[in-house]
Amino acid sequence: MIRFLFSFNEGSPFLDKRVRQAANYAIDREGLAYLMNGTVRPASGYVPPEDAWYGSPTQDYKYDPDRARELLAEAGYGPDNKVPMKVLTSSSGSGQLLPVQMNQLMQQNLNEVGFACEIEVLEWGQLINAFRAEKDSPAREGADAINMSLSFPGPAEWQRWFHGSNLPPVGSNWGYWQNEEFDALIDQVGVTFDPEEVDALLARAHEVLVEEAPWLFVVHDMNPRALAPNVEDFDPAQSWYQDFTGIRMG
């Protein structure tokens, strides 16, 4: 999945939920899918809508620049007072797709509704260092957001990226976002063994994520793959993680 992780450090414009939601409404995800020749699909949350963990979020993040402007106006921003934001991305890298071109399109979308978005392009290894750095580290380059490709294979990843106990350097909650309800839900998932109860807990946790918008949810990678004609019995999942145990070579 491609997204921006928002910073919740002191002075960040994304401390205001209205600004985070405005950014989510500002992005032309269909345009990004066209740019990527259909190899990605728009993301309205952390998981796709057909997933059992999607729930019923109150926000529906489609391309709605007018709604984005309304939210920014409510937060005190306007044409003469734009939202300053600096985003880190990479020139290439694991799962980043076409980061420069995609970020340039998102920059255009954001600036059209009232942001003053600056993009800083780093080498992939340098971006990884910025992602793992503590909030006051010079490695973070003073960024308000970071464009980092991350996965969502299971509840452990939800804890890794979002839980309040996983702030750097202990974990990977880069933005330092913390939400008591979300943390309690994920803690309960860890001690629940009924699959339906786990689904219900994660669906509610996802509703919190979409409402609070600690990330700018951009697109899901469709994970296209090219296979040799003699590869048989491989049903690829839409994931970076695959099961190769059933593959046969014809």
GIGINOR-V978353 format. One record per residue. N is the residue number from 1. RES is the residue in one small letter. PHI is phi as a letter, one per 40 degrees, with the letter a starting at -180 (* if undefined). Layout:
n=N res=RES phi=PHI
n=N res=RES phi=PHI
This chain:
n=1 res=m phi=*
n=2 res=i phi=b
n=3 res=r phi=a
n=4 res=f phi=b
n=5 res=l phi=c
n=6 res=f phi=c
n=7 res=s phi=c
n=8 res=f phi=b
n=9 res=n phi=c
n=10 res=e phi=d
n=11 res=g phi=g
n=12 res=s phi=c
n=13 res=p phi=c
n=14 res=f phi=c
n=15 res=l phi=c
n=16 res=d phi=c
n=17 res=k phi=d
n=18 res=r phi=c
n=19 res=v phi=c
n=20 res=r phi=c
n=21 res=q phi=c
n=22 res=a phi=d
n=23 res=a phi=c
n=24 res=n phi=c
n=25 res=y phi=c
n=26 res=a phi=c
n=27 res=i phi=c
n=28 res=d phi=c
n=29 res=r phi=c
n=30 res=e phi=c
n=31 res=g phi=c
n=32 res=l phi=c
n=33 res=a phi=c
n=34 res=y phi=c
n=35 res=l phi=d
n=36 res=m phi=c
n=37 res=n phi=f
n=38 res=g phi=g
n=39 res=t phi=c
n=40 res=v phi=b
n=41 res=r phi=b
n=42 res=p phi=d
n=43 res=a phi=b
n=44 res=s phi=b
n=45 res=g phi=a
n=46 res=y phi=c
n=47 res=v phi=b
n=48 res=p phi=c
n=49 res=p phi=d
n=50 res=e phi=c
n=51 res=d phi=c
n=52 res=a phi=c
n=53 res=w phi=c
n=54 res=y phi=c
n=55 res=g phi=g
n=56 res=s phi=b
n=57 res=p phi=c
n=58 res=t phi=c
n=59 res=q phi=b
n=60 res=d phi=b
n=61 res=y phi=c
n=62 res=k phi=b
n=63 res=y phi=c
n=64 res=d phi=a
n=65 res=p phi=c
n=66 res=d phi=c
n=67 res=r phi=c
n=68 res=a phi=c
n=69 res=r phi=c
n=70 res=e phi=c
n=71 res=l phi=c
n=72 res=l phi=c
n=73 res=a phi=c
n=74 res=e phi=c
n=75 res=a phi=c
n=76 res=g phi=g
n=77 res=y phi=b
n=78 res=g phi=a
n=79 res=p phi=d
n=80 res=d phi=c
n=81 res=n phi=a
n=82 res=k phi=c
n=83 res=v phi=c
n=84 res=p phi=c
n=85 res=m phi=a
n=86 res=k phi=b
n=87 res=v phi=b
n=88 res=l phi=c
n=89 res=t phi=a
n=90 res=s phi=b
n=91 res=s phi=c
n=92 res=s phi=a
n=93 res=g phi=h
n=94 res=s phi=d
n=95 res=g phi=g
n=96 res=q phi=c
n=97 res=l phi=g
n=98 res=l phi=b
n=99 res=p phi=c
n=100 res=v phi=c
n=101 res=q phi=c
n=102 res=m phi=c
n=103 res=n phi=c
n=104 res=q phi=c
n=105 res=l phi=c
n=106 res=m phi=c
n=107 res=q phi=d
n=108 res=q phi=c
n=109 res=n phi=d
n=110 res=l phi=c
n=111 res=n phi=c
n=112 res=e phi=c
n=113 res=v phi=b
n=114 res=g phi=h
n=115 res=f phi=c
n=116 res=a phi=b
n=117 res=c phi=c
n=118 res=e phi=b
n=119 res=i phi=b
n=120 res=e phi=b
n=121 res=v phi=c
n=122 res=l phi=b
n=123 res=e phi=c
n=124 res=w phi=d
n=125 res=g phi=c
n=126 res=q phi=c
n=127 res=l phi=c
n=128 res=i phi=d
n=129 res=n phi=c
n=130 res=a phi=c
n=131 res=f phi=c
n=132 res=r phi=c
n=133 res=a phi=c
n=134 res=e phi=c
n=135 res=k phi=c
n=136 res=d phi=c
n=137 res=s phi=c
n=138 res=p phi=d
n=139 res=a phi=c
n=140 res=r phi=c
n=141 res=e phi=f
n=142 res=g phi=g
n=143 res=a phi=c
n=144 res=d phi=c
n=145 res=a phi=a
n=146 res=i phi=b
n=147 res=n phi=c
n=148 res=m phi=b
n=149 res=s phi=c
n=150 res=l phi=b
n=151 res=s phi=b
n=152 res=f phi=a
n=153 res=p phi=c
n=154 res=g phi=a
n=155 res=p phi=d
n=156 res=a phi=c
n=157 res=e phi=c
n=158 res=w phi=c
n=159 res=q phi=c
n=160 res=r phi=c
n=161 res=w phi=c
n=162 res=f phi=b
n=163 res=h phi=c
n=164 res=g phi=c
n=165 res=s phi=c
n=166 res=n phi=b
n=167 res=l phi=c
n=168 res=p phi=d
n=169 res=p phi=c
n=170 res=v phi=c
n=171 res=g phi=b
n=172 res=s phi=b
n=173 res=n phi=c
n=174 res=w phi=d
n=175 res=g phi=c
n=176 res=y phi=g
n=177 res=w phi=c
n=178 res=q phi=b
n=179 res=n phi=a
n=180 res=e phi=c
n=181 res=e phi=c
n=182 res=f phi=c
n=183 res=d phi=c
n=184 res=a phi=c
n=185 res=l phi=c
n=186 res=i phi=c
n=187 res=d phi=c
n=188 res=q phi=c
n=189 res=v phi=d
n=190 res=g phi=c
n=191 res=v phi=b
n=192 res=t phi=b
n=193 res=f phi=b
n=194 res=d phi=c
n=195 res=p phi=d
n=196 res=e phi=c
n=197 res=e phi=c
n=198 res=v phi=c
n=199 res=d phi=d
n=200 res=a phi=c
n=201 res=l phi=c
n=202 res=l phi=c
n=203 res=a phi=c
n=204 res=r phi=c
n=205 res=a phi=c
n=206 res=h phi=c
n=207 res=e phi=d
n=208 res=v phi=c
n=209 res=l phi=d
n=210 res=v phi=c
n=211 res=e phi=c
n=212 res=e phi=c
n=213 res=a phi=f
n=214 res=p phi=c
n=215 res=w phi=b
n=216 res=l phi=c
n=217 res=f phi=c
n=218 res=v phi=b
n=219 res=v phi=a
n=220 res=h phi=c
n=221 res=d phi=c
n=222 res=m phi=c
n=223 res=n phi=f
n=224 res=p phi=c
n=225 res=r phi=b
n=226 res=a phi=b
n=227 res=l phi=b
n=228 res=a phi=c
n=229 res=p phi=c
n=230 res=n phi=c
n=231 res=v phi=c
n=232 res=e phi=b
n=233 res=d phi=g
n=234 res=f phi=b
n=235 res=d phi=b
n=236 res=p phi=c
n=237 res=a phi=c
n=238 res=q phi=c
n=239 res=s phi=a
n=240 res=w phi=c
n=241 res=y phi=b
n=242 res=q phi=b
n=243 res=d phi=c
n=244 res=f phi=c
n=245 res=t phi=c
n=246 res=g phi=c
n=247 res=i phi=c
n=248 res=r phi=b
n=249 res=m phi=b
n=250 res=g phi=c
